[in-house]
Amino acid sequence: MFDVIEHVEDDRGFVASLRPYLRERGRLYITTPAYPRLWSATDVRSGHFRRYTLALFFRTLRSADAGSTTRSRSQHRAGGAFLRHVAEACFAFEVGRIARGSTIPFGGSCLMVATPARA
């Protein structure tokens, strides 16, 4: 779900409602516009309810019990060389800045990968 959740008023309820659709080892990829301080008339015209920070994004998804999160590389790898190449190309600028210890001053997105909680 790329740039979807910011259009949903009840973001927590919406994410929780997706749980039945995830397979046991499935992954839910979500991106959303970052930096609430960049809120503008364009967000209003686009039907956005909010922008996120990474901290807010994590709390929202976690509280909805959308699944557990992990920092393990194996759980965040795209499934296959082609998808991995596409993802790397899309996020190369942001990844490069983060790798150098820089922040992204504007226009970035939050990316979250959620997996179903284990029973």
Secondary structure, 3 states (H helix, E strand, C coil): CECCHHHCCCHHHHHHHCHHHCCCCCCEEEEEEECHHHCCHHHHHCCCCCCECHHHHHHHHHHCCCCECCCCHHHHCCCCHHHHHHHHHHHHHHHHHHHCCCCCCCCCEEEEEEECCCC
